[in-house]
Amino acid sequence: MIAAVGTLEGVDMVLKVLGMVNAVPDFTQHPEVINGCTDLQVQVQVLGKADRPARSAVGVASLPRNIAVEVEAVVLVRGI
């Protein structure tokens, strides 16, 4: 994304977030984990406007290199 935008300052707002949470089968709080990501974006305005994006959260049995969470975002970029 930075290669296309130049800097993160070009991000106008986050439209959608998809979060994949590395979890055991009986863990059911995936939305709360991903809410932490969007809460940070809204409260600190990390990327653009402070509007709350649409979001999805899913639990997965594993992620690459055993990471805890993987987040994908669709963003609106100014001037592109």
N, C-alpha and C positions, 0 to 999 in steps of 0.2 A: 504494500500500500504506500509506503513512504516513497518508493521509487516513482509512483504515479503522481503523488501529491506534492512532493518536495519536502514538506514538513507536516507534522500533525496539526499545525495551526490552520491548515487548509480544510480540516474536517469541520463541517457545519453542524452536523448532529449525527447521533447514532440512531439508525432506524430499527434494527433488529439484532438481537443477540441470541445465539444458540450456545448452550453450555452442555458439555459432556462431563459427567462426574464419575470418576473411577470409584466404584463402591461395591460392597458386599451385597448379596442378594436381598437381605432383609432391611437395608437402608432405604428409607423412603423420603428423605428430606432434600432431594435434588433441587427443587425450586428455591429453597432457602439459601442453598449454596450459591446459585446463580443470581439470586436477588442481591447478594453481597456485591457482585460485580456491577450491576446496574445502580445499586444504591450509591456506590462510590462515584460512578459517572455523574449521577444527578447531584449529589451533595457537593462534590468538589469541582464539577464541570471539567472533568479530565479531557473529554473530547467534545467540543462544541457546546451547543445549547443544552440546557438542563432538563429537557423533556425526557420522560421515561420511555425507553424503547419497548417495542414488542419483544417478548423473550420466550424461549423454549428451554426446557431442561430435561435431560435424559440421564439415566444411570447406565453405565457400561461395565462390563466385566474386566476390561483392561484398557489402558491407553499406552501409547508409545513411551518407552523408557520409564514406565510405571509412574508417570506424572499423575497428580491428583485431579486436575481439572484442565480441560481444553475449551477455549472460548473462541467462537467465530462471530464476527460482527459485520453487518451491512451498514455502511456509512454514507452520508450525503456529503459530497465534497464540493466546495465553492470553485467556480471557474473551470470545471472540466466537463 
